[in-house]
Structures are given as C-alpha cells and as structure tokens.
C-alpha cells in the first residue's frame, strides 16, 4: 500500500514508534529523526539527524503534536 512512499518522522513519543512500525508493515520507507536506531530492526528505516534528511526525496512528513494531554 505504501511501498513507494518515503515518510520522514520528525520527533515524537512512543505513539510515533508504533505508527512507524505499522507503516513499515505496509511497505513504507521511513527516515526517523530523534529516535535511537536500536528501536528498529528493519532496513527500510533510517535513523538520522535533521541535518541529514534528504527532504527532496520525502513524500510525507509526520510531525509531533503538542498539548494532547
């Protein structure tokens, strides 16, 4: 379903980790900013810093939502 999408996830809490794992199951390629690489064991996810994100290749951004208590 998402096999041709490159999604960048810029920060977030444990809920975003769950979302990324579900997106991986759907075939998305993910760039994760602010997460340790040890959380994921998949070649389709790259953990990096924001300075190293190739935004020109990104199809969608997931950003954290503040104030959702």
C-alpha positions as CSV (number, residue, x, y, z in Angstrom):
1,X,0.0,0.0,0.0
2,X,2.8,2.5,0.9
3,X,5.6,0.7,-0.9
4,X,6.5,3.7,-3.0
5,X,6.3,6.3,-0.2
6,X,9.2,7.8,1.7
7,X,8.0,9.2,5.0
8,X,10.0,11.3,7.4
9,X,9.0,11.3,11.1
10,X,10.5,14.3,12.9
11,X,10.4,13.6,16.6
12,X,7.5,12.4,18.7
13,X,6.9,10.0,21.6
14,X,6.2,6.2,21.8
15,X,3.0,6.6,19.8
16,X,5.1,7.6,16.8
17,X,7.2,4.5,17.2
18,X,4.1,2.4,16.9
19,X,3.0,4.4,13.8
20,X,6.3,3.9,12.2
21,X,6.2,0.1,12.8
22,X,2.8,0.0,11.2
23,X,3.9,2.0,8.2
24,X,6.9,-0.4,7.8
25,X,4.4,-3.3,7.7
26,X,2.7,-1.5,4.9
27,X,5.9,-1.2,3.0
28,X,6.9,2.5,3.5
29,X,10.4,3.7,3.6
30,X,11.0,5.8,6.7
31,X,13.5,8.4,7.9
32,X,13.3,8.8,11.6
33,X,14.7,11.9,13.3
34,X,15.3,11.8,17.1
35,X,15.0,8.1,17.6
36,X,17.7,5.6,18.5
37,X,18.5,3.0,15.8
38,X,18.1,0.2,18.4
39,X,14.3,0.7,18.4
40,X,14.1,-0.7,14.9
41,X,15.4,-3.8,13.1
42,X,14.5,-3.0,9.6
43,X,16.5,-2.0,6.5
44,X,13.6,0.3,5.4
45,X,14.1,2.7,8.3
46,X,16.9,5.1,8.6
47,X,17.5,6.9,12.0
48,X,19.4,10.2,11.5
49,X,19.6,13.8,12.4
50,X,17.5,16.5,10.8
51,X,20.6,17.9,9.1
52,X,21.0,14.6,7.1
53,X,17.4,14.3,5.9
54,X,17.1,14.5,2.1
55,X,13.8,16.4,2.1
56,X,13.7,16.4,-1.7
57,X,13.1,12.6,-1.6
58,X,10.4,12.8,1.1
59,X,6.8,12.3,0.1
60,X,5.2,13.0,3.6
61,X,6.2,14.4,7.0
62,X,4.9,13.3,10.3
63,X,5.4,15.9,13.0
64,X,4.7,15.7,16.7
65,X,1.5,17.2,18.1
66,X,2.0,19.2,21.3
67,X,-0.6,19.7,24.0
68,X,-2.5,16.5,23.6
69,X,-2.9,15.5,27.3
